[in-house]
Amino acid sequence: MLQDYLSVTQAGILASLNFFGYLSGALFSVSLKNIQKKVFYFRLGIILSILTALILGTTHSEILWIVSRVLAGFGSAMILLVGASLVMLKLNLEFKTKAMGIHFSGIGFAIITSELVSQMVVENNSWEEAWLVLAFMAFIFSFYIFHILSFDKEVHKAALQKESNKSIFSPYVILLILAYLTEGVGFVVQGTFLPEIVNSLKGLEGKGNLAWLIVGIAGVPSSILWMRLAHRFNSVDVIIFALSLQVIGILLPTLSTNIYVNLLSAALYGSTFIGLVALFMNIGGQISKHNPVILMGSMTAAYGIGQVIAPLYSVALIAHFGNFDTTLYLTAFIVFLGVVLMLLTKSDTVIKENIRQL
């Protein structure tokens, strides 16, 4: 689409609109306490994702694209946030070991599948037809998803008795939320521009699609491995390590035009952004226990703020300097602030306050 239709600035604006919708969905999800309503909006998110993909494949109307990107973002929040909340509740209610790492590995599978399918279609057809094929695939997969994440009336009644506890917003949790905001920035810059960043480097023209495929391949096992590490070690320490790796990955394209270095950058991105979502969401679910969507919604709202801001400053810096370097420097610095915030959660005062609140 960047080659045939969109400029980098237009892509950044559309991404920002998408993440504005995501932020709206995250804020809205905080109000959802009824399980059946959560199931309804989760399913609505799937429907919106399919319909908005169809819009990209059937029209070039700027107004429809703007509206569809906002709706797609809202739908994504319903799928990722409310869906993760439902999975957590389902696992708890069935007395199973939490397997959220496996759940979030679906993001990596989706990146691989969508990249391979879209490239196969685009090879002999247009990008519009690629969107139509992806929408059809999502439609087919949605039938089983609609079925598996449902709750019977007895579970529904029991869940209604669980009240949310606003005291969970301790200094420890506030630092977690702010750190997750910085990761929202770290996610969206490479998530929006990574193929174009690679394509812009001398000698790497046309290698952006390969880099994006590496993101998906690295992402599939990442959340499972990070969650296992979090189970074995301290979750905060694991998050600090993952954020630090992401900072390195963000900076690599500014240091070298070597193909392997930049594929390593893609691998570090794919192996950290999915894992960090899983790690932060799992901490939110553990702290808020019976009503995880409250804290997870607040955390995702902060993440969404980072997602909205990042494409806007990115397109401004890219237009001014004519390359991605300054954008990557600023993004790496912001994610590094996330490392600092997570280190602050390890201070004695914050730990004691968190224990007292819980």
C-alpha positions as CSV (number, residue, x, y, z in Angstrom):
1,M,0.0,0.0,0.0
2,L,2.9,2.3,0.7
3,Q,4.4,1.6,-2.7
4,D,1.2,2.0,-4.6
5,Y,-1.2,4.3,-2.8
6,L,-0.2,5.8,0.6
7,S,2.6,8.1,1.7
8,V,4.4,7.5,5.0
9,T,2.6,10.5,6.5
10,Q,-0.8,9.1,5.4
11,A,0.1,5.7,6.8
12,G,1.1,7.3,10.1
13,I,-2.1,9.3,10.4
14,L,-4.3,6.2,9.6
15,A,-2.3,4.3,12.3
16,S,-2.9,7.0,14.8
17,L,-6.6,6.9,14.0
18,N,-6.6,3.2,14.5
19,F,-5.0,3.5,17.9
20,F,-7.3,6.3,18.9
21,G,-10.1,3.8,18.3
22,Y,-8.1,1.2,20.4
23,L,-7.7,3.7,23.2
24,S,-11.5,4.4,23.1
25,G,-12.1,0.7,23.3
26,A,-9.7,0.3,26.2
27,L,-11.5,3.1,28.2
28,F,-14.9,1.7,27.4
29,S,-13.9,-1.8,28.4
30,V,-13.3,-0.6,32.0
31,S,-17.0,-0.2,32.4
32,L,-17.8,-3.8,31.4
33,K,-18.5,-5.9,34.5
34,N,-21.2,-8.2,33.2
35,I,-19.7,-11.3,31.6
36,Q,-22.4,-11.6,29.0
37,K,-21.7,-8.0,27.9
38,K,-18.0,-8.8,27.7
39,V,-18.8,-11.8,25.4
40,F,-21.1,-9.5,23.3
41,Y,-18.5,-6.8,22.8
42,F,-15.8,-9.4,22.2
43,R,-17.9,-10.8,19.4
44,L,-18.7,-7.3,18.2
45,G,-14.9,-6.6,18.0
46,I,-14.5,-9.6,15.7
47,I,-17.3,-8.4,13.4
48,L,-15.9,-4.9,13.3
49,S,-12.5,-6.2,12.4
50,I,-13.9,-8.2,9.5
51,L,-16.1,-5.4,8.2
52,T,-13.4,-2.8,8.3
53,A,-11.0,-5.1,6.4
54,L,-13.7,-5.4,3.8
55,I,-13.9,-1.6,3.6
56,L,-10.1,-1.3,2.8
57,G,-10.6,-3.9,0.1
58,T,-13.7,-2.4,-1.6
59,T,-13.4,1.4,-1.5
60,H,-10.8,4.3,-1.6
61,S,-13.1,6.7,0.1
62,E,-11.0,8.8,2.6
63,I,-14.0,9.3,4.9
64,L,-14.8,5.6,5.0
65,W,-11.2,4.8,5.6
66,I,-11.0,7.2,8.5
67,V,-14.2,5.9,10.1
68,S,-13.1,2.3,9.5
69,R,-9.7,2.8,11.1
70,V,-11.3,4.1,14.3
71,L,-13.8,1.3,14.3
72,A,-11.1,-1.3,13.6
73,G,-9.1,0.1,16.6
74,F,-12.2,-0.2,18.9
75,G,-12.7,-3.7,17.6
76,S,-9.1,-4.6,18.3
77,A,-9.4,-3.5,21.9
78,M,-12.5,-5.7,22.3
79,I,-10.7,-8.7,20.9
80,L,-7.3,-8.3,22.7
81,L,-8.4,-6.8,26.0
82,V,-11.9,-8.1,26.6
83,G,-10.9,-11.4,24.9
84,A,-7.9,-11.8,27.2
85,S,-10.1,-11.0,30.2
86,L,-12.5,-13.7,29.1
87,V,-9.7,-16.2,28.6
88,M,-8.4,-15.5,32.1
89,L,-11.9,-15.9,33.6
90,K,-12.4,-19.1,31.6
91,L,-9.2,-20.6,32.8
92,N,-9.9,-19.7,36.5
93,L,-13.4,-20.9,36.4
94,E,-12.3,-24.3,35.0
95,F,-9.5,-24.6,37.5
96,K,-6.8,-24.8,34.8
97,T,-3.3,-23.5,35.0
98,K,-3.1,-20.1,33.3
99,A,-1.8,-20.4,29.8
100,M,-1.9,-16.8,28.8
101,G,1.5,-17.2,27.0
102,I,-0.1,-19.6,24.6
103,H,-3.1,-17.3,24.2
104,F,-0.9,-14.3,23.2
105,S,1.2,-16.4,20.8
106,G,-1.8,-16.1,18.5
107,I,-0.6,-12.6,17.6
108,G,2.6,-14.1,16.2
109,F,0.7,-16.7,14.2
110,A,-1.6,-14.0,12.9
111,I,1.4,-11.9,11.7
112,I,2.9,-14.9,9.9
113,T,-0.4,-15.9,8.3
114,S,-1.4,-12.5,7.2
115,E,2.0,-11.7,5.8
116,L,2.3,-14.9,3.8
117,V,-1.2,-14.8,2.5
118,S,-1.1,-11.2,1.6
119,Q,2.2,-11.6,-0.3
120,M,0.9,-14.6,-2.2
121,V,-2.2,-12.6,-3.2
122,V,-0.3,-9.4,-4.0
123,E,2.2,-11.3,-6.2
124,N,-0.5,-11.7,-8.9
125,N,-3.3,-9.4,-7.8
126,S,-3.8,-6.1,-5.9
127,W,-3.5,-5.2,-2.3
128,E,-7.3,-4.6,-2.3
129,E,-7.8,-8.3,-3.0
130,A,-5.4,-9.2,-0.3
131,W,-7.6,-7.4,2.2
132,L,-10.6,-9.3,0.9
133,V,-8.9,-12.6,1.3
134,L,-7.8,-11.8,4.9
135,A,-11.3,-10.7,5.8
136,F,-12.7,-14.0,4.4
137,M,-10.1,-16.0,6.5
138,A,-11.1,-14.0,9.6
139,F,-14.7,-14.7,8.9
140,I,-14.0,-18.5,8.8
141,F,-12.0,-18.5,12.0
142,S,-14.6,-16.5,13.8
143,F,-17.1,-19.3,14.1
144,Y,-15.0,-21.4,16.5
145,I,-14.0,-18.3,18.4
146,F,-17.6,-17.3,18.9
147,H,-18.3,-20.7,20.3
148,I,-15.3,-21.3,22.6
149,L,-15.5,-18.0,24.6
150,S,-19.0,-18.3,26.0
151,F,-20.3,-18.7,29.5
152,D,-23.4,-20.4,30.9
153,K,-25.9,-18.7,33.1
154,E,-24.6,-20.2,36.4
155,V,-21.1,-18.9,35.7
156,H,-22.7,-15.6,34.7
157,K,-24.6,-15.3,38.0
158,A,-21.5,-16.2,40.1
159,A,-19.3,-13.7,38.2
160,L,-21.8,-10.9,38.9
161,Q,-21.1,-11.3,42.6
162,K,-17.5,-10.4,42.2
163,E,-16.9,-6.7,42.9
164,S,-14.0,-4.7,41.6
165,N,-11.6,-3.3,44.1
166,K,-10.4,0.2,43.3
167,S,-7.7,-0.1,46.0
168,I,-5.6,-2.0,43.5
169,F,-4.4,1.4,42.1
170,S,-1.4,1.5,44.4
171,P,1.9,3.4,43.6
172,Y,3.2,0.0,42.3
173,V,0.3,-0.3,39.9
174,I,0.5,3.3,38.7
175,L,4.2,2.7,37.9
176,L,3.2,-0.4,35.9
177,I,0.6,1.6,34.0
178,L,3.1,4.3,33.1
179,A,5.7,1.7,32.0
180,Y,3.0,0.1,29.8
181,L,2.4,3.5,28.2
182,T,6.0,3.6,27.1
183,E,5.7,0.2,25.7
184,G,2.7,1.4,23.7
185,V,5.1,3.8,22.0
186,G,7.7,1.1,21.5
187,F,5.2,-1.2,19.9
188,V,3.6,1.2,17.5
189,V,6.6,2.8,15.8
190,Q,8.1,-0.4,14.6
191,G,4.6,-2.0,14.2
192,T,3.7,0.8,11.8
193,F,6.9,1.6,10.0
194,L,9.3,-1.4,10.3
195,P,9.1,-2.6,6.7
196,E,9.5,0.9,5.4
197,I,12.4,1.5,7.8
198,V,14.2,-1.5,6.4
199,N,13.3,-0.6,2.8
200,S,14.7,2.9,3.3
201,L,18.2,1.6,4.2
202,K,20.8,1.5,1.4
203,G,21.0,-1.9,-0.1
204,L,18.0,-3.2,1.7
205,E,15.3,-2.0,-0.7
206,G,12.5,-4.6,-0.9
207,K,13.6,-6.5,2.2
208,G,10.9,-4.9,4.5
209,N,8.5,-7.8,3.9
210,L,11.1,-10.3,5.0
211,A,11.7,-8.3,8.2
212,W,8.0,-8.3,8.9
213,L,7.8,-12.1,8.4
214,I,10.7,-12.5,10.9
215,V,8.6,-10.4,13.4
216,G,5.8,-13.0,13.2
217,I,8.2,-16.0,13.4
218,A,9.9,-14.5,16.5
219,G,6.6,-13.6,18.0
220,V,5.0,-17.1,18.0
221,P,7.1,-18.6,20.8
222,S,7.9,-15.4,22.6
223,S,4.9,-15.0,24.9
224,I,5.2,-18.6,26.0
225,L,8.9,-18.3,26.7
226,W,8.5,-15.0,28.5
227,M,5.7,-16.3,30.6
228,R,7.8,-19.3,31.6
229,L,10.6,-17.0,32.6
230,A,8.1,-14.9,34.6
231,H,6.9,-18.0,36.4
232,R,10.5,-19.0,37.2
233,F,11.9,-15.6,38.0
234,N,10.4,-12.3,39.2
235,S,7.9,-10.9,36.6
236,V,9.2,-7.3,37.0
237,D,12.8,-8.4,36.3
238,V,11.7,-10.2,33.2
239,I,9.8,-7.1,32.0
240,I,12.9,-5.0,32.6
241,F,15.0,-7.4,30.5
242,A,12.4,-7.5,27.7
243,L,12.1,-3.7,27.5
244,S,15.9,-3.5,27.4
245,L,16.1,-5.9,24.5
246,Q,13.5,-3.8,22.7
247,V,15.5,-0.6,23.2
248,I,18.5,-2.4,21.5
249,G,16.3,-3.6,18.7
250,I,14.9,-0.1,18.0
251,L,18.4,1.4,17.7
252,L,19.9,-1.3,15.5
253,P,18.6,0.2,12.1
254,T,20.3,3.5,13.0
255,L,23.6,1.8,13.5
256,S,23.9,-0.5,10.5
257,T,22.5,-1.2,7.0
258,N,23.6,-4.9,7.3
259,I,20.7,-7.2,6.4
260,Y,21.4,-9.5,9.3
261,V,21.6,-6.7,11.9
262,N,18.2,-5.4,10.7
263,L,16.6,-8.9,10.7
264,L,17.9,-9.1,14.3
265,S,16.1,-5.8,15.0
266,A,12.9,-7.4,13.6
267,A,13.4,-10.5,15.7
268,L,14.0,-8.5,18.8
269,Y,10.8,-6.5,18.1
270,G,8.7,-9.6,17.4
271,S,10.1,-11.5,20.4
272,T,9.5,-8.6,22.9
273,F,6.3,-6.7,22.0
274,I,4.0,-9.8,22.1
275,G,5.8,-11.1,25.2
276,L,5.5,-7.7,27.0
277,V,1.7,-7.5,26.3
278,A,1.4,-11.0,27.8
279,L,3.6,-10.1,30.8
280,F,1.8,-6.8,31.6
281,M,-1.7,-8.3,31.0
282,N,-0.9,-11.2,33.2
283,I,0.3,-9.0,36.0
284,G,-2.9,-7.0,35.7
285,G,-5.0,-10.1,35.8
286,Q,-3.2,-11.4,38.9
287,I,-3.5,-8.2,40.8
288,S,-7.2,-7.6,40.0
289,K,-8.1,-11.3,40.3
290,H,-11.8,-11.8,39.8
291,N,-12.4,-8.7,37.6
292,P,-9.3,-8.4,35.5
293,V,-10.9,-6.2,32.9
294,I,-10.8,-3.2,35.2
295,L,-7.0,-3.0,35.7
296,M,-6.3,-4.5,32.3
297,G,-8.5,-1.8,30.7
298,S,-6.7,1.0,32.6
299,M,-3.3,-0.4,31.6
300,T,-4.4,-0.8,28.0
301,A,-5.8,2.8,28.0
302,A,-2.3,4.0,28.9
303,Y,-0.8,1.7,26.2
304,G,-3.3,3.2,23.8
305,I,-2.2,6.8,24.6
306,G,1.3,5.8,23.6
307,Q,0.0,4.2,20.4
308,V,-1.9,7.4,19.5
309,I,1.1,9.8,20.2
310,A,3.8,7.8,18.6
311,P,2.7,7.8,14.9
312,L,2.0,11.6,15.1
313,Y,5.5,12.5,16.3
314,S,7.0,9.9,14.0
315,V,5.5,11.4,10.8
316,A,6.5,14.9,11.9
317,L,10.1,13.9,12.5
318,I,10.3,11.8,9.3
319,A,9.0,14.7,7.3
320,H,11.5,17.1,8.9
321,F,14.6,15.0,8.8
322,G,13.9,12.9,5.8
323,N,14.8,9.6,7.5
324,F,13.7,7.4,10.5
325,D,16.8,7.9,12.7
326,T,15.5,10.7,15.0
327,T,12.1,8.9,15.4
328,L,14.0,5.7,16.4
329,Y,16.2,7.6,18.9
330,L,13.2,9.2,20.6
331,T,11.3,6.0,20.7
332,A,14.2,4.1,22.2
333,F,14.5,6.8,24.9
334,I,10.8,6.6,25.7
335,V,11.0,2.8,26.1
336,F,14.2,3.2,28.2
337,L,12.0,5.4,30.5
338,G,9.8,2.3,30.9
339,V,12.9,0.4,32.1
340,V,13.5,3.1,34.7
341,L,9.8,3.0,35.8
342,M,10.0,-0.7,36.3
343,L,13.2,-0.4,38.3
344,L,11.3,2.1,40.6
345,T,8.7,-0.6,41.3
346,K,11.5,-2.6,42.9
347,S,12.1,0.1,45.6
348,D,11.3,-0.9,49.1
349,T,8.8,1.9,49.6
350,V,6.7,1.0,46.6
351,I,6.9,-2.8,47.3
352,K,5.6,-2.2,50.9
353,E,2.9,0.1,49.7
354,N,1.8,-2.5,47.2
355,I,1.7,-5.3,49.7
356,R,-0.4,-3.1,52.1
357,Q,-2.9,-2.2,49.3
358,L,-3.3,-5.9,48.4
